[in-house]
Amino acid sequence: MTVSPDPITLGTGDVQFFVQFTNNSTSQATNAVLTSTIPVNSTFVSATTPVGSGSCSQSAGTVTCNWPQSAPARPYYAYITVTPTAGGVLTLSSSVSATQSDPNISNNSGSKAVTVNSQIDLGITSMTVSPDPMTLGTGDAQFFVQFSNGSSSQATNVVLTSTIPVNSTFRVGDHAGPAAGAAHSPPGTVTCNWATIGPSSTYYAYITVTPTAADH
C-alpha cells in the first residue's frame, strides 16, 4: 500500500492510494473482493482496477473491488482517490478475501496513512541592510531577509525570491535555518529554496551586492 502525494497541503488537490494484493497459493481463487474504508475527513473521488478485469464501486465510505478470478502468484491492485477535507493524518484501511478458505489470514489486511497539512501562513518578518548609508566604491551592501511559517503545518518546496537593486551587482547569496536550500542567481533575481519548513519556524537569507551608482 502506497499513497501519493505525502504529505499534502489541504486544498491543493487529491491523494491517490495504491492497494495491491497477491494470491500466494498455487491455486486459482474465485470471487476475490478487496474492501477498503476511505479515511475520515475525506471525500471519495474514484476507484479503478487497471488489470485483471476487476471492477470497483463505492457506498457510504466503503470501496469494494471485485475480481471473478485471481490467478496464483499474480498481483492485483486498485487505485483509490480521495479529496482531503481537513488537516491531520488520514488512513485508508483495506482487506481482501475470496470464496476459498485462506489458511493465512494474518496478511489479508493493511492500512496506509497520509499526512494532510493545514494551509500554511508564510510571511516576511524582517528586512535589514548593512551598512546604511555607505559611500560608493567602499565595499558591498548586505541585505538580511527573514520569513517565518506562522501556521501549525509543515510547508514544502518553499521559495524565497528577491530582486536585487537597480545599479548593483550580485555578489553572493547565503541562507540559513533547518534544512536550508541552495541559492541561485539568474540575472537580477536571487532564489533560495527549502525542501521543508516546519511549523512556527523562522528562516532567513543574506544577499550581498556591490553598488555601481550613487543615489543623488
C-alpha positions in Angstrom: 0.0 0.0 0.0 1.3 3.4 -1.0 -0.1 6.9 -1.2 0.8 10.0 -3.2 1.5 12.8 -2.6 2.6 12.5 1.0 2.5 14.9 2.7 -0.1 17.1 1.0 -1.4 20.6 1.9 -5.1 20.9 2.4 -6.9 22.4 -0.5 -4.2 21.7 -3.1 -5.7 18.5 -4.6 -6.4 14.8 -4.2 -4.4 11.9 -2.8 -4.3 8.5 -4.5 -3.9 5.3 -2.6 -2.4 2.2 -4.4 -3.6 -1.1 -2.8 -2.1 -4.3 -4.1 -2.7 -8.0 -3.2 -1.3 -11.3 -4.4 -2.7 -14.8 -4.5 0.3 -16.5 -2.8 -1.1 -20.0 -3.3 -0.7 -22.4 -6.3 -4.5 -22.5 -6.8 -6.8 -20.1 -8.6 -9.1 -18.0 -6.3 -12.6 -17.0 -7.3 -14.7 -14.0 -6.3 -11.8 -12.1 -4.9 -13.0 -9.0 -3.0 -10.9 -6.0 -1.9 -12.7 -3.9 0.6 -11.4 -0.5 1.6 -12.7 2.1 4.1 -11.9 5.6 2.9 -10.4 7.9 5.5 -12.4 10.1 7.8 -12.3 13.7 6.7 -12.1 12.8 3.0 -14.4 12.7 0.1 -14.4 9.8 -2.4 -13.3 10.7 -5.9 -12.7 7.4 -7.8 -11.6 3.8 -7.6 -10.2 1.8 -10.6 -8.7 -1.6 -11.2 -6.4 -1.4 -14.3 -5.6 -5.1 -14.6 -7.4 -8.4 -14.1 -10.9 -7.4 -15.3 -11.8 -6.2 -11.9 -14.4 -3.5 -11.1 -15.0 -1.2 -8.2 -17.9 0.6 -6.5 -18.3 2.8 -3.5 -21.1 3.2 -1.0 -21.2 5.1 2.3 -17.4 5.4 2.6 -16.6 1.8 1.6 -14.9 0.9 -1.7 -15.5 -2.7 -2.9 -13.4 -4.0 -5.8 -14.2 -7.5 -7.3 -12.3 -9.9 -9.4 -14.1 -13.0 -10.7 -10.8 -14.9 -10.7 -7.4 -14.4 -9.1 -4.6 -16.5 -10.6 -1.8 -18.0 -8.5 1.3 -15.8 -7.8 -0.2 -12.8 -9.7 -0.6 -9.4 -8.2 -3.8 -7.4 -8.5 -4.3 -3.8 -7.5 -6.6 -0.9 -7.2 -6.2 2.9 -7.2 -8.4 4.8 -4.7 -8.5 8.6 -4.9 -9.9 10.9 -2.3 -10.0 14.6 -1.5 -8.9 15.5 2.0 -11.4 17.8 3.8 -9.4 18.5 7.0 -5.8 18.5 8.2 -4.3 15.6 10.1 -3.5 12.0 9.4 -5.8 10.2 7.0 -5.8 6.4 7.0 -7.1 4.0 4.4 -7.8 0.5 5.7 -8.2 -2.5 3.3 -8.8 -6.2 3.4 -9.1 -9.0 0.8 -11.0 -12.2 0.7 -12.2 -14.9 -1.7 -14.6 -17.8 -1.9 -11.9 -20.4 -1.0 -10.6 -20.7 2.6 -7.3 -18.9 3.4 -5.1 -20.7 6.0 -3.0 -17.5 6.5 -5.3 -14.5 7.2 -2.6 -12.5 9.0 -1.6 -10.8 5.7 -5.2 -10.2 4.4 -5.5 -6.7 5.7 -3.4 -3.5 5.9 -3.6 0.3 6.2 -1.8 3.3 4.8 -1.7 6.8 6.3 -1.1 10.2 4.6 -0.3 13.5 6.4 -2.5 16.4 5.4 -1.1 19.7 6.4 -3.5 22.6 7.1 -3.0 25.6 4.9 0.2 27.4 5.7 0.9 31.1 6.6 4.3 32.3 5.3 5.3 35.9 5.9 8.3 38.2 5.6 9.1 39.2 9.2 12.3 41.3 8.9 14.4 43.0 6.2 17.6 45.0 7.0 20.7 46.2 5.2 24.2 47.0 6.4 26.0 49.3 6.1 23.4 52.1 5.6 24.4 54.7 4.4 27.6 53.8 2.6 29.9 55.5 0.1 30.1 54.3 -3.5 33.3 52.3 -4.1 33.9 51.4 -0.4 32.5 47.9 -0.4 29.4 45.8 -0.5 26.0 46.0 1.0 24.4 43.0 2.7 20.7 42.5 2.9 19.1 40.3 5.5 15.7 38.8 4.6 13.8 36.8 7.2 10.5 35.0 7.0 8.5 32.6 9.1 5.9 29.9 8.9 3.2 31.1 11.2 1.0 28.1 10.8 0.9 24.8 12.7 1.6 22.8 9.5 4.8 22.0 7.6 5.4 23.8 4.3 7.1 22.1 1.4 9.1 23.4 -1.6 9.4 26.9 -0.1 10.9 29.5 -2.4 12.2 33.0 -1.3 12.6 35.2 -4.4 14.4 38.5 -4.2 15.0 41.1 -6.9 18.4 42.8 -6.4 18.5 46.6 -6.6 19.0 48.5 -9.8 22.6 49.9 -10.1 24.1 47.0 -8.2 25.9 43.8 -9.0 25.1 40.5 -7.3 27.9 39.1 -5.2 26.7 36.2 -3.1 23.6 34.7 -1.6 23.6 32.6 1.6 20.7 31.3 3.6 20.0 29.6 6.9 17.5 27.7 9.0 17.0 24.0 9.3 17.3 22.2 6.0 18.4 25.3 4.2 18.4 25.1 0.4 20.6 26.4 -2.3 20.7 30.0 -3.6 20.7 30.7 -7.3 21.0 33.9 -9.2 19.6 34.3 -12.7 20.1 37.9 -13.9 18.7 40.2 -11.3 17.0 37.6 -9.2 18.1 35.6 -6.2 16.1 32.4 -5.5 16.6 30.5 -2.2 14.9 27.1 -1.8 14.0 25.0 1.2 12.5 21.5 0.8 10.5 21.7 4.0 9.7 24.5 6.5 8.5 23.4 9.9 5.6 25.0 11.8 6.3 28.1 13.8 9.8 28.3 12.4 12.0 31.2 11.2 14.3 31.1 8.2 16.5 33.8 6.6 18.9 34.7 3.7 21.8 37.1 3.3 22.1 38.7 -0.1 25.2 40.7 -0.8 25.5 43.2 -3.7 28.0 45.8 -4.9 26.6 49.3 -5.6 27.5 50.6 -9.0 26.0 54.1 -8.8 25.3 56.6 -6.1 21.9 57.9 -5.1 22.0 61.7 -6.0 
